[in-house]
Amino acid sequence: QVQLAESGGGLVEAGDSLRLSCAASGRTFAIVSMGWFRQAPGLEREFVAAIKWSTITYYADSVKGRFTISRDNAKNTMYLQMNSLKPEDTAVYYCATAPGYSDSAALRKSEMYNYWGQGTQVTVSS
């Protein structure tokens, strides 16, 4: 079992920055990849970014160049640095873990992740 806890969300203005954290506990030795997804009210959950081990990263086109995903395996913590935030970034952000050695296409799909956090709200005003 793995438990995930997101933090760092808040209400900011367009152009501001936020740094989200995801702390993992439990059977963390089995975690291969971690990812961030987001979901706005009434909309589908969408992929944001993922990291395999600590070096291979993937980003949605909508956030590439603005967001940076990183991972500290010693601390069992994943981060999402969000810069140049836009109103369309407003959503609940979830962290998740994926087993195995999935490739870029697989890690962009929510069904490939086995554990999820409860989410943290990010609101960007215009």
Number of C-alpha atoms within 10 A of each C-alpha: 9 17 17 20 18 23 19 15 18 14 13 18 14 17 14 14 16 18 16 21 21 25 17 25 14 11 10 14 10 13 20 16 23 29 29 27 22 22 19 17 9 6 9 9 17 17 23 25 25 29 23 24 16 15 9 13 17 20 21 15 11 12 18 12 12 14 20 18 25 22 21 12 14 6 10 16 18 24 22 23 14 20 17 15 23 19 15 13 21 20 21 18 27 26 31 28 27 24 15 11 12 14 12 15 8 13 23 22 13 18 9 15 18 13 17 22 20 14 22 21 18 21 21 19 15 11
